[in-house]
Amino acid sequence: MNVNFFEWLRDGVRQSVLLGVGDAIEQIGTPADNDELHPNVAALFHSDNKTTKSTRSGAGGRKRLGKSLKDMDTMPAKK
């Protein structure tokens, strides 16, 4: 028997999530078998594709969260 705390924790979380999903499916039920989407959901998908392309290409670019290796090399050593 393997008594590893993190493995035990992962197994407990996995079991809780699966039981929670099972309970949610019991209460909510499964979707109908028709292939038609609700018009509001279809509009959300269509508008989502258009907005993600425009918001990703921003002039600001990617924000750096820390120092790069180049910055670390050019910094004077602290005494």
C-alpha beads as a LAMMPS data file, in Angstrom:
LAMMPS data file: protein, C-alpha beads

79 atoms
78 bonds

1 atom types
1 bond types

-500.0 500.0 xlo xhi
-500.0 500.0 ylo yhi
-500.0 500.0 zlo zhi

Masses

1 110.0

Atoms # bond

1 1 1 0.000 0.000 0.000
2 1 1 1.390 3.383 -1.021
3 1 1 0.864 6.010 1.682
4 1 1 1.729 9.214 -0.144
5 1 1 -0.123 12.302 1.070
6 1 1 -0.292 14.005 -2.313
7 1 1 -1.466 10.869 -4.085
8 1 1 -4.132 10.417 -1.426
9 1 1 -5.192 14.043 -1.860
10 1 1 -5.353 13.741 -5.673
11 1 1 -7.458 10.591 -5.410
12 1 1 -9.810 12.291 -2.975
13 1 1 -10.227 15.322 -5.222
14 1 1 -10.746 13.117 -8.286
15 1 1 -13.410 11.088 -6.500
16 1 1 -15.171 14.232 -5.241
17 1 1 -15.246 15.783 -8.707
18 1 1 -16.613 12.626 -10.295
19 1 1 -19.292 12.272 -7.623
20 1 1 -20.192 15.952 -8.016
21 1 1 -20.553 15.597 -11.776
22 1 1 -22.686 12.507 -11.305
23 1 1 -24.949 14.341 -8.847
24 1 1 -25.254 17.324 -11.185
25 1 1 -26.241 15.081 -14.090
26 1 1 -28.883 13.427 -11.914
27 1 1 -30.393 16.773 -10.917
28 1 1 -30.122 18.634 -14.226
29 1 1 -30.553 15.716 -16.599
30 1 1 -29.010 15.117 -19.966
31 1 1 -29.652 17.352 -22.994
32 1 1 -32.196 16.372 -25.617
33 1 1 -30.986 14.400 -28.609
34 1 1 -31.843 17.059 -31.186
35 1 1 -28.981 18.671 -33.081
36 1 1 -30.371 22.214 -33.028
37 1 1 -28.773 24.789 -30.758
38 1 1 -30.760 27.445 -29.016
39 1 1 -30.522 30.687 -31.064
40 1 1 -28.914 32.581 -28.169
41 1 1 -26.212 29.922 -27.790
42 1 1 -25.528 29.935 -31.544
43 1 1 -25.226 33.747 -31.502
44 1 1 -22.793 33.516 -28.594
45 1 1 -20.540 31.154 -30.548
46 1 1 -20.592 33.367 -33.627
47 1 1 -19.867 36.577 -31.721
48 1 1 -17.176 34.862 -29.615
49 1 1 -15.141 33.907 -32.702
50 1 1 -15.150 37.493 -33.973
51 1 1 -14.159 39.129 -30.686
52 1 1 -11.318 36.791 -29.766
53 1 1 -9.450 37.498 -32.988
54 1 1 -9.686 41.254 -32.539
55 1 1 -8.767 41.295 -28.843
56 1 1 -5.749 39.041 -29.177
57 1 1 -3.992 41.256 -31.676
58 1 1 -3.464 44.294 -29.471
59 1 1 -0.865 47.003 -29.904
60 1 1 0.348 46.513 -26.332
61 1 1 1.644 43.022 -26.976
62 1 1 2.492 40.590 -24.227
63 1 1 3.075 41.922 -20.745
64 1 1 6.186 40.573 -19.071
65 1 1 5.783 39.510 -15.486
66 1 1 9.398 39.211 -14.456
67 1 1 13.001 39.712 -15.445
68 1 1 14.572 37.873 -18.333
69 1 1 17.995 36.257 -18.225
70 1 1 19.371 39.189 -20.223
71 1 1 18.150 41.604 -17.538
72 1 1 19.759 39.505 -14.836
73 1 1 23.139 39.499 -16.671
74 1 1 23.209 43.286 -17.151
75 1 1 22.338 44.071 -13.532
76 1 1 25.275 44.989 -11.294
77 1 1 25.957 42.485 -8.531
78 1 1 24.766 43.529 -5.078
79 1 1 27.376 43.640 -2.337

Bonds

1 1 1 2
2 1 2 3
3 1 3 4
4 1 4 5
5 1 5 6
6 1 6 7
7 1 7 8
8 1 8 9
9 1 9 10
10 1 10 11
11 1 11 12
12 1 12 13
13 1 13 14
14 1 14 15
15 1 15 16
16 1 16 17
17 1 17 18
18 1 18 19
19 1 19 20
20 1 20 21
21 1 21 22
22 1 22 23
23 1 23 24
24 1 24 25
25 1 25 26
26 1 26 27
27 1 27 28
28 1 28 29
29 1 29 30
30 1 30 31
31 1 31 32
32 1 32 33
33 1 33 34
34 1 34 35
35 1 35 36
36 1 36 37
37 1 37 38
38 1 38 39
39 1 39 40
40 1 40 41
41 1 41 42
42 1 42 43
43 1 43 44
44 1 44 45
45 1 45 46
46 1 46 47
47 1 47 48
48 1 48 49
49 1 49 50
50 1 50 51
51 1 51 52
52 1 52 53
53 1 53 54
54 1 54 55
55 1 55 56
56 1 56 57
57 1 57 58
58 1 58 59
59 1 59 60
60 1 60 61
61 1 61 62
62 1 62 63
63 1 63 64
64 1 64 65
65 1 65 66
66 1 66 67
67 1 67 68
68 1 68 69
69 1 69 70
70 1 70 71
71 1 71 72
72 1 72 73
73 1 73 74
74 1 74 75
75 1 75 76
76 1 76 77
77 1 77 78
78 1 78 79
